[in-house]
Amino acid sequence: MDRIDELIVLVAVVEQGSLVAASRRLRRSPPAITRALAALENRVGARLVERTTRRISPTEAGRALAESSRGLLGAYEAAVAGAAPAPVRGLIRITAPVQFGRRHIVPLVVSFLDEFRDAQVELVLHDRHLDLIDESLDVAVRIGALSDSSLLVRRVGQVHQVLVANPGYLATRGTPQRPADLARHDTIFGTSGERPLEWRFRARGRAAAVRLTPRLLVNEIEAQLVAARAGRGIARVLSYQVVEDLAAGALVRLLQDFEPAPLPVQLVTARRAHMPPKVRAFLDHAAQRLGSLRVIH
């Protein structure tokens, strides 16, 4: 088992590019990572990584051994899984956007805990993308394009960016028929990200942007919705955030034919030599539950 553990350490070091990052992934101390790597180098009789003050890089021997180790560790995991069901136990740390988490992740976490009595979940709701390694997170829910190509991704649905307004506002100001009409309307603009004051649309397969002069700028989604329900203007939100408002008639969906391409909803986890049974079980459970939710499509 010590020898298998040394291979796990090597794969983590090569994939992460530093001893510190590998220690975070494996949740061990940097000295323990260093000792395991040194023991493997002694066993192999060759240097496996070149160390600098800021980063490490695998040698040719280290890269080859890491590649073959991935297959070996995967085969080991499959053999163990085939011999007996792996127990699902221990703490799983999960992050998700605040409102999506309240609406959809909390219920599935509850059902997961009902099914797996030895599991624990810590749910971190935050609209900022938290780093999985730095924050010791196992799973994240991400909406939209991903900037980190090293993550393992499971797509579970999609959401639309929708324009909404109160019927009373539209009765007074009129209903826009095309994106350019927004120049004559009051708009409520979300400021949670770094972006210009514009909304992007899609017409005849082409993307176009409409510059805005918002009457109200807000950094929190529920505050935007409060203002829209009160008739203070047109807001752009995600479709799952206004399901109840649209069904009740409190808000009306606008310019649906011009909406941009939908945004994917994804479950992501850090790439690793082997996935713990608790993480795999949660991903399977979440994918099944989220994939059946009509409201996020």
NORTA-V382222 format. One record per pair of residues at least 6 apart in sequence whose ideal C-beta (glycine too) atoms are under 7 Angstrom apart, sorted by the first residue. I is the first residue (numbers start at 1). GAP is how many residues later the second one is. Records with the same first field share a line. If there is no record, write none. Layout:
BEGIN
I=GAP, GAP
END
This chain:
BEGIN
4=72
5=31
6=30, 33, 34
7=62, 65, 66
8=65, 265
9=13, 17, 24, 27, 28
10=27, 30, 38, 52, 55, 56, 59
11=55, 58, 59, 62, 262
12=10, 13, 14, 261
13=6, 9, 20, 24, 36, 43
14=44, 48, 49, 52
15=256
16=6, 9
17=38, 39
18=37, 38
19=11, 14, 15, 37
20=10
21=112
22=11
23=6, 7, 10
24=109, 110, 112
25=108, 245, 247
27=109
37=11, 12
40=8
41=6, 7
44=21
46=15
47=12
48=10, 11, 13, 14, 17
49=7, 8, 9, 10, 13
50=6, 7, 9
58=8
70=203
73=200, 201
74=200
77=197
80=6
86=191
87=31, 190
88=28, 30, 31, 189, 190, 193
89=29, 30, 189
90=29, 30, 188
91=29, 31
92=27, 28, 29, 46, 47, 186, 187, 190
93=29, 31, 43, 44, 45
94=27, 29, 30, 43, 44, 45
95=29, 31, 35, 42, 45
96=9, 29, 45
97=30, 44, 46
98=27, 28, 29
99=122, 142
100=41, 43, 140
101=22, 24
102=23
103=137
104=186, 189
105=18, 36
106=17
108=177, 178, 181, 182
109=12, 14
111=178
112=7, 9, 170, 173
113=6, 8
115=170
116=165
119=159
124=6, 13
127=65
129=13
130=7
132=8, 138
133=137
138=131, 141
139=128, 130, 140, 143, 144
140=128
141=126
142=124, 126
143=16, 120, 122
144=119
146=7, 120, 122
150=121
151=117, 118, 119, 120
152=116, 117, 119
153=113, 115
154=112, 113, 129, 133
155=109, 111
156=109, 110, 111, 131, 134, 135
157=108, 133, 134, 136, 139, 140
158=104, 105, 106, 107, 139
159=79, 80, 81, 103, 104, 106, 137
160=79, 99, 102
161=75, 77, 98, 99, 102
162=74, 75, 77, 80, 91, 97
163=71, 73, 91, 92
164=64, 71, 73, 78, 87, 88, 89, 90
165=63, 68, 69, 86, 87, 89
166=62, 63, 65, 85
167=82, 85
168=63
169=62, 64
170=82
173=12
175=79
176=6, 9, 78, 79
178=80
179=22, 29, 31, 76, 79
180=30
182=28, 30, 52
185=48, 49
186=29, 46, 47, 48
187=25, 27, 28, 46, 47
188=26, 28, 30, 36, 39, 40, 44, 45, 46, 47
189=8, 23, 25, 28
190=28, 31, 34, 46
191=26, 27, 28
192=27
197=14, 15, 17
198=11, 12, 13, 14
199=11, 13, 37
200=7, 9, 60
201=7, 9, 57, 59
202=56, 57, 58, 59
203=55
215=17, 18
216=11, 16, 17
218=6, 9
221=16, 20
224=11, 13
225=10, 12, 16
227=6
228=7, 23
229=16, 21, 22
234=20
240=55, 56
242=9
243=52
245=6
246=7
265=25, 31
267=16, 19, 20
269=10, 14
290=6
END
